[in-house]
Amino acid sequence: MSIITAVSLSKGHHFSKPNAMEIRLLTGLGVAGDAHSGVTVKHRSRVAKDPTQPNLRQVHLLHEELFDELRGKGFRVVPGDMGENVTTRGVDLLDLPTGTRLHLGASAVVEITGLRNPCIQIDRFQQGLMAATLDRDATGNLVRKAGVMSVVLSGGDLRPGDAVRIELPAGPHRPLQPV
């Protein structure tokens, strides 16, 4: 079963986001009340380069299975710690193609735009955590495990325990790239 295990938001530009009982996704914007909500980019480094870029990072999703893996390596991490808005269980987010639509809760739909590219802030949170969120596949390619980014196609309220349904795009499928 694929479910949402936690929802989080922060009004300020902080690395971690406190958990909430509920968040509201707004069509074309992101999470109501979150610092990264908007039509154009809100991440400070991206705003500094070009504030007119479209916001392809409206909602950050992270698979809770990563926390299990990181705890096994000695890190203390819980939902919201890595800045995600939606924490899932039972969804292999990293293996989904670009353009996958996730139906969240009763009415919300997000479209995956790409991978979160881990940055130095992860190490500021816990030393060595950035390296633990990176890996190499069998052919030596870099694997980024810090979740996926998405845009909101249909808004709605999300709560822990809500279902997640996957809708794959028409092929051919394009693998996720950092956004």
C-alpha positions as CSV (number, residue, x, y, z in Angstrom):
1,M,0.0,0.0,0.0
2,S,1.3,3.4,-0.9
3,I,0.6,6.2,1.6
4,I,1.5,9.6,2.9
5,T,3.2,9.2,6.3
6,A,3.8,12.9,7.0
7,V,3.2,16.4,5.7
8,S,5.4,19.4,6.4
9,L,5.7,23.1,5.6
10,S,7.7,26.1,6.7
11,K,6.9,29.8,6.1
12,G,10.6,30.6,6.2
13,H,13.6,29.4,4.2
14,H,14.8,26.8,6.6
15,F,16.4,23.4,5.8
16,S,13.9,21.3,7.9
17,K,10.2,21.7,7.8
18,P,8.0,21.1,10.9
19,N,5.3,18.4,10.5
20,A,1.7,19.5,10.2
21,M,-1.6,17.7,10.7
22,E,-2.6,18.8,7.2
23,I,-1.3,20.8,4.3
24,R,-3.1,22.3,1.3
25,L,-1.7,22.0,-2.2
26,L,-2.6,25.0,-4.5
27,T,-2.9,24.4,-8.2
28,G,0.2,25.8,-10.0
29,L,1.7,27.1,-6.8
30,G,2.7,24.5,-4.3
31,V,2.0,24.2,-0.5
32,A,-0.1,27.0,1.0
33,G,2.0,28.9,3.5
34,D,5.3,27.3,2.5
35,A,8.3,29.5,1.6
36,H,8.8,27.6,-1.7
37,S,5.2,28.1,-3.0
38,G,4.9,30.2,-6.2
39,V,4.7,30.2,-10.0
40,T,8.4,31.2,-10.2
41,V,11.4,29.8,-8.4
42,K,11.7,30.4,-4.6
43,H,14.9,28.6,-3.7
44,R,17.3,31.4,-2.9
45,S,20.2,30.2,-5.1
46,R,17.9,29.9,-8.1
47,V,16.2,33.3,-7.5
48,A,19.7,34.9,-7.4
49,K,20.5,33.4,-10.9
50,D,17.1,34.2,-12.5
51,P,14.0,35.0,-10.5
52,T,11.8,34.5,-13.6
53,Q,12.4,30.8,-14.0
54,P,9.3,28.6,-13.6
55,N,9.1,26.9,-10.2
56,L,9.6,23.2,-11.0
57,R,10.2,22.5,-7.2
58,Q,6.7,23.5,-5.8
59,V,6.4,20.3,-3.7
60,H,9.3,18.1,-2.5
61,L,8.4,14.4,-1.9
62,L,10.7,12.0,-0.1
63,H,10.3,8.3,0.5
64,E,10.3,7.3,4.2
65,E,12.4,4.2,3.3
66,L,15.4,6.6,2.9
67,F,15.1,7.5,6.6
68,D,15.2,3.8,7.5
69,E,18.4,3.4,5.4
70,L,20.0,6.5,7.0
71,R,19.1,5.5,10.5
72,G,20.9,2.2,9.7
73,K,24.0,4.3,9.0
74,G,23.8,6.1,12.3
75,F,21.9,9.3,11.3
76,R,19.0,10.7,13.2
77,V,16.3,11.7,10.7
78,V,12.6,11.9,10.8
79,P,10.0,13.2,8.3
80,G,10.4,16.9,7.6
81,D,14.1,17.0,8.6
82,M,15.3,17.0,5.0
83,G,12.9,19.8,3.9
84,E,10.3,17.6,2.2
85,N,6.7,18.6,2.1
86,V,5.3,15.1,1.6
87,T,6.8,11.9,3.1
88,T,5.6,8.7,1.5
89,R,5.9,4.9,2.2
90,G,5.6,2.2,-0.4
91,V,6.3,4.4,-3.5
92,D,9.7,4.0,-5.3
93,L,9.8,7.7,-6.1
94,L,13.4,7.6,-7.5
95,D,12.4,4.9,-10.1
96,L,9.5,6.9,-11.5
97,P,9.9,8.6,-14.9
98,T,9.7,12.4,-15.4
99,G,6.1,13.4,-15.9
100,T,4.6,10.8,-13.5
101,R,1.5,12.0,-11.9
102,L,0.9,11.2,-8.2
103,H,-2.7,11.3,-7.0
104,L,-2.5,12.3,-3.4
105,G,-5.4,12.0,-1.0
106,A,-8.9,12.7,-2.2
107,S,-8.2,15.2,-5.0
108,A,-4.6,16.5,-5.2
109,V,-2.4,15.6,-8.2
110,V,1.3,16.5,-8.6
111,E,3.5,15.9,-11.6
112,I,7.1,14.9,-11.0
113,T,9.6,17.3,-12.6
114,G,12.8,15.7,-11.5
115,L,15.2,14.8,-8.7
116,R,16.2,17.0,-5.8
117,N,19.8,17.8,-6.1
118,P,21.3,17.5,-2.6
119,C,23.3,20.5,-1.5
120,I,25.7,21.4,1.3
121,Q,22.8,22.3,3.6
122,I,22.3,18.6,4.2
123,D,25.8,18.4,5.8
124,R,25.1,21.5,7.8
125,F,22.1,19.6,9.2
126,Q,24.1,16.5,10.0
127,Q,27.8,16.0,9.0
128,G,28.2,13.3,6.4
129,L,24.5,13.2,5.5
130,M,25.0,14.5,2.0
131,A,27.3,11.6,1.1
132,A,24.8,9.2,2.6
133,T,22.1,10.5,0.2
134,L,24.3,9.9,-2.8
135,D,25.3,6.5,-4.3
136,R,26.5,4.9,-7.5
137,D,24.6,2.4,-9.6
138,A,26.2,-0.8,-11.1
139,T,27.6,1.2,-14.0
140,G,29.0,4.0,-11.8
141,N,26.4,6.6,-12.5
142,L,25.6,9.0,-9.6
143,V,22.3,8.2,-7.8
144,R,20.6,11.1,-5.9
145,K,18.4,9.7,-3.2
146,A,17.1,13.0,-1.6
147,G,13.6,12.8,-3.1
148,V,11.8,14.2,-6.1
149,M,10.4,17.6,-6.9
150,S,7.0,18.3,-8.5
151,V,4.4,20.8,-9.6
152,V,0.8,20.9,-8.5
153,L,-1.7,20.1,-11.2
154,S,-4.8,19.8,-8.9
155,G,-5.0,21.2,-5.4
156,G,-6.3,19.5,-2.3
157,D,-5.7,18.8,1.3
158,L,-3.2,16.1,2.4
159,R,-2.9,14.3,5.7
160,P,-0.8,11.4,7.0
161,G,-2.5,8.2,6.1
162,D,-3.9,9.5,2.8
163,A,-3.4,7.2,-0.2
164,V,-0.9,7.7,-3.1
165,R,-1.8,6.4,-6.6
166,I,0.7,6.4,-9.4
167,E,-0.2,7.4,-13.0
168,L,2.7,6.8,-15.4
169,P,3.1,9.0,-18.4
170,A,2.8,7.7,-21.9
171,G,6.1,6.2,-23.1
172,P,8.8,6.4,-23.9
173,H,9.7,7.2,-20.3
174,R,12.4,9.7,-19.5
175,P,14.5,9.1,-16.4
176,L,14.5,11.7,-13.7
177,Q,17.2,14.4,-13.8
178,P,18.0,17.0,-11.2
179,V,15.9,20.1,-11.3
